[in-house]
Amino acid sequence: MELFLGNRKEIGVELNVTGRETHGTLMGYAKIWFGGNFLGSYHDYIYLDGYLLGGLSEMLKVGELNATNFPKDVVSQFHYFESRSNDLHDSEISGYLVSFGTLTDSFTKWVFKEGANITILWKLENTQSSYEDLKTYPSDIFKYTISFDRLEEFVERLDRILKNW
């Protein structure tokens, strides 16, 4: 059964729930929308209550960005995180790299908190994907900022829907 929760312009999730595994895990397909741009592939079969809900929940746990020299433009921000991730002595950086399991394997995502907001930066890294919806995906770096409260409300709503499926 297909469902769209939220909206594409702010935050939304396209879901195609195909059923439950024998151990009770909800399975299907999903695509996440932030600010009119999607993340993930609707053609990747995933654990909906694991990879999808888990990744969104993980976004709520990211730490406050502690950077006095944090760049202003999106490309420099993305490269700031990438360059820090190459520093083996930078133990803080892994806290900004959020996983959605195989749903977003083709993407690099950085998430950080600034005050009452959560910001996600992402870029498609695997440009040779076999998934139709990723074959023409732009090579741009995307950025979206949402209030912590709005994201939390959305995650809680998605959690209730998946638990009652």
Buried (B, 14 or more C-beta within 10 A) or exposed (E): EEEEBBEBEBBBBBBBBEEBEEEEEBBBBBBBBBBEBBBBBBEBEBBBBBBBBBBBBBBBEBEEBEBEEEEEEBEEBBBBBBEBBEEEEEEEBEEBBBEBBBBBBBBBBBBBBEEEBBBBBBBBEEEEBEBEBBEEBEEEBBBBEBEBEBBBEBBEEBBEBBEEB
